[in-house]
């Protein structure tokens, strides 16, 4: 068996010929196959169905992730700006120190 549905047509023809009225009951009754399939599909696709619930859950998760991404982007931008300010301050301090060193070297006799 590989999971495929196989139909024995000779048996099907025999059952249809001998038990045709039972076939109507199987498919058409209130508890028949068609009604059960309809109810199963409704359970998945209806307002409170599994698929709708999953869609709602995934939508909520997507919105949360978008909010988190926005917050992360803002934090990364703040970190970048802070690092740039710190680098600029360090660069200015290095420039001042080099200036002071050059001034001190000019004052001292060689």
Helices and strands as residue ranges (DSSP letters): H 9-18, H 20-28, H 33-45, H 50-107
